[in-house]
Amino acid sequence: MIKTDVLVVGAGPVGLFVVHQLGIIGLKAEVVDNLDKIGGQCIELYPDKPIYDIPALPVCTGESLTNSLLEQIKPFKPNFHLNERVQEVTQDNNDWKIVTSKNKVFIAPNIIIAGGVGSFEPRKFGIENAEKFENESIFYSVKNKNDFKNKKVCIFGGGDSALDWAIELSKFSKVVLVHRRNEFRGAEHSAEIAKKLEKEGKLKIKTPYQLNSIEGEKKINAITIKNEIGEIEKIETDYVLGFFGLIMKLGPIAEWGLNLEKKTIPVNTKDFQTNKKGIFAIGDICTYPGKLKLILSGFHEGALAARGCFKIARPNETYRFEYTTTSKTVQERLGVKESD
Ligand SMILES: Cc1cc2nc3c(=O)[nH]c(=O)nc-3n(C[C@H](O)[C@H](O)[C@H](O)COP(=O)(O)OP(=O)(O)OC[C@H]3O[C@@H](n4cnc5c(N)ncnc54)[C@H](O)[C@@H]3O)c2cc1C
């Protein structure tokens, strides 16, 4: 069990900046994100895209913004719990008890939900028994490529992830790349490499085919694929990887007893608290009159939510407004030295 002042749900840009706002007023935060990486939409959806409306940064990318935010919160040494979804939130006397999908338990007087559009989840195979093989023979991401070394691997999808992993794994495994269309959606250059590998006999490409059935008991030993005119082909394989993109689901957030409005959480604009005391919502997931789904709005929301958390986490202390330029306490928390 981990005790903290604030549990932050979501490591997107807004969840990261709020760690800073909490840190400078002396509150400790733990951050949980469903994804395997930090940065939310900026990293998952557009790492290389230029962003032009972050104050004082004429241009940055999703990736460089994430890196700068991480640098800025370094002094507060936040713990990130990645690959874990916040599942349950229940009252625990004056605190909240938070349980993740890996059964990690946090106790905190405050929760800040910076969950964006909800948790990103992979689009999965529609075949009836596919779920039964998940995480055993069927995967929707590659955590460690060595798990697939010297094996037979069938990769489904036509985008960058499918092409990149087909190219990469073909270096040491027998790979079949299956796509439901003849044209690939991913980078032209990657599609060309895949076709070249096929000509050299290092990779098999099957288009336009889709998964038709799965054979095996605990593990998959073969699958069949079917094309548009109903022709069926059997492929012996150890693993099946599916890369069909991500879907965004509000997920368990909808079950925490919070008021909801069109998949967003209404908040008051004084401190961005929800209808539950000690639960705040900021960034894309919150709504109020005039809400703009922009990163800069989320930063402002985080600044006020952090002060709201202070009142609950430190009920016997008075919050004092201070500028970072002049506050010695803040500078100490930031690790600023006299010479800086
Ligand atoms: C293509 C594109 C371009 C954009 N360009 C701009 C731009 O130029 N300028 C701008 O200001 N904005 C832009 N945006 C919008 C901007 O990315 C969002 O406003 C911003 O990402 C919101 O940040 P957030 O931290 O609120 O949420 P997100 O970035 O969505 O992060 C939320 C995180 O919460 C996690 N999460 C959700 N539920 C749970 C749960 N139950 N447990 C654990 N983790 C959970 C998710 O996995 C995710 O990582 C753009 C968006 C897109 C898609």
The ligand as an SDF file (V2000), in Angstrom:
LIG
                    3D

 53 58  0  0  0  0  0  0  0  0999 V2000
   -3.2580   15.0560  -33.5310 C   0  0  0  0  0  0  0  0  0  0  0  0
   -3.4340   15.9780  -32.3590 C   0  0  0  0  0  0  0  0  0  0  0  0
   -2.8570   17.2220  -32.3710 C   0  0  0  0  0  0  0  0  0  0  0  0
   -3.0030   18.0860  -31.2810 C   0  0  0  0  0  0  0  0  0  0  0  0
   -2.3970   19.3270  -31.3270 N   0  0  0  0  0  0  0  0  0  0  0  0
   -2.5060   20.1730  -30.2650 C   0  0  0  0  0  0  0  0  0  0  0  0
   -1.8800   21.4670  -30.2850 C   0  0  0  0  0  0  0  0  0  0  0  0
   -1.2560   21.8490  -31.2640 O   0  0  0  0  0  0  0  0  0  0  0  0
   -2.0080   22.2420  -29.1600 N   0  0  0  0  0  0  0  0  0  0  0  0
   -2.7070   21.8570  -28.0360 C   0  0  0  0  0  0  0  0  0  0  0  0
   -2.7680   22.5910  -27.0430 O   0  0  0  0  0  0  0  0  0  0  0  0
   -3.3310   20.6340  -28.0220 N   0  0  0  0  0  0  0  0  0  0  0  0
   -3.2460   19.7890  -29.0990 C   0  0  0  0  0  0  0  0  0  0  0  0
   -3.8810   18.5790  -29.0720 N   0  0  0  0  0  0  0  0  0  0  0  0
   -4.6920   18.2360  -27.8750 C   0  0  0  0  0  0  0  0  0  0  0  0
   -3.7790   17.8170  -26.7290 C   0  0  0  0  0  0  0  0  0  0  0  0
   -2.9680   16.7210  -27.1050 O   0  0  0  0  0  0  0  0  0  0  0  0
   -4.6510   17.4420  -25.5280 C   0  0  0  0  0  0  0  0  0  0  0  0
   -5.3810   18.5910  -25.1440 O   0  0  0  0  0  0  0  0  0  0  0  0
   -3.7610   16.9820  -24.3640 C   0  0  0  0  0  0  0  0  0  0  0  0
   -3.0430   15.8190  -24.6970 O   0  0  0  0  0  0  0  0  0  0  0  0
   -4.6090   16.7070  -23.1290 C   0  0  0  0  0  0  0  0  0  0  0  0
   -3.7410   16.3210  -22.1220 O   0  0  0  0  0  0  0  0  0  0  0  0
   -4.2380   15.4320  -20.8930 P   0  0  0  0  0  0  0  0  0  0  0  0
   -3.0150   15.2770  -20.0380 O   0  0  0  0  0  0  0  0  0  0  0  0
   -5.4680   16.0610  -20.3450 O   0  0  0  0  0  0  0  0  0  0  0  0
   -4.6890   14.0490  -21.5230 O   0  0  0  0  0  0  0  0  0  0  0  0
   -3.9600   12.9390  -22.4240 P   0  0  0  0  0  0  0  0  0  0  0  0
   -2.8270   13.5100  -23.1820 O   0  0  0  0  0  0  0  0  0  0  0  0
   -5.0630   12.3080  -23.2000 O   0  0  0  0  0  0  0  0  0  0  0  0
   -3.3880   11.8950  -21.3660 O   0  0  0  0  0  0  0  0  0  0  0  0
   -4.2610   11.1850  -20.5450 C   0  0  0  0  0  0  0  0  0  0  0  0
   -3.5750    9.9560  -20.0350 C   0  0  0  0  0  0  0  0  0  0  0  0
   -4.4230    9.3480  -19.0530 O   0  0  0  0  0  0  0  0  0  0  0  0
   -4.3090    7.9560  -19.1440 C   0  0  0  0  0  0  0  0  0  0  0  0
   -5.5010    7.3330  -18.5130 N   0  0  0  0  0  0  0  0  0  0  0  0
   -6.7960    7.5250  -18.7880 C   0  0  0  0  0  0  0  0  0  0  0  0
   -7.5900    6.7940  -17.9800 N   0  0  0  0  0  0  0  0  0  0  0  0
   -6.7560    6.1320  -17.1450 C   0  0  0  0  0  0  0  0  0  0  0  0
   -6.9520    5.2160  -16.0710 C   0  0  0  0  0  0  0  0  0  0  0  0
   -8.1630    4.8340  -15.6450 N   0  0  0  0  0  0  0  0  0  0  0  0
   -5.8540    4.7120  -15.4590 N   0  0  0  0  0  0  0  0  0  0  0  0
   -4.6040    5.0810  -15.8430 C   0  0  0  0  0  0  0  0  0  0  0  0
   -4.3660    5.9440  -16.8510 N   0  0  0  0  0  0  0  0  0  0  0  0
   -5.4190    6.4670  -17.4930 C   0  0  0  0  0  0  0  0  0  0  0  0
   -4.2030    7.6970  -20.6500 C   0  0  0  0  0  0  0  0  0  0  0  0
   -3.5750    6.4510  -20.9190 O   0  0  0  0  0  0  0  0  0  0  0  0
   -3.3540    8.8900  -21.1060 C   0  0  0  0  0  0  0  0  0  0  0  0
   -1.9740    8.5910  -21.1780 O   0  0  0  0  0  0  0  0  0  0  0  0
   -3.7670   17.6990  -30.1510 C   0  0  0  0  0  0  0  0  0  0  0  0
   -4.3460   16.4260  -30.1300 C   0  0  0  0  0  0  0  0  0  0  0  0
   -4.2020   15.5750  -31.2140 C   0  0  0  0  0  0  0  0  0  0  0  0
   -4.8360   14.2110  -31.1780 C   0  0  0  0  0  0  0  0  0  0  0  0
  1  2  1  0
  2  3  1  0
  2 52  2  0
  3  4  2  0
  4  5  1  0
  4 50  1  0
  5  6  2  0
  6  7  1  0
  6 13  1  0
  7  8  2  0
  7  9  1  0
  9 10  1  0
 10 11  2  0
 10 12  1  0
 12 13  2  0
 13 14  1  0
 14 15  1  0
 14 50  1  0
 15 16  1  0
 16 17  1  0
 16 18  1  0
 18 19  1  0
 18 20  1  0
 20 21  1  0
 20 22  1  0
 22 23  1  0
 23 24  1  0
 24 25  2  0
 24 26  1  0
 24 27  1  0
 27 28  1  0
 28 29  2  0
 28 30  1  0
 28 31  1  0
 31 32  1  0
 32 33  1  0
 33 34  1  0
 33 48  1  0
 34 35  1  0
 35 36  1  0
 35 46  1  0
 36 37  1  0
 36 45  1  0
 37 38  2  0
 38 39  1  0
 39 40  1  0
 39 45  2  0
 40 41  1  0
 40 42  2  0
 42 43  1  0
 43 44  2  0
 44 45  1  0
 46 47  1  0
 46 48  1  0
 48 49  1  0
 50 51  2  0
 51 52  1  0
 52 53  1  0
M  END
$$$$
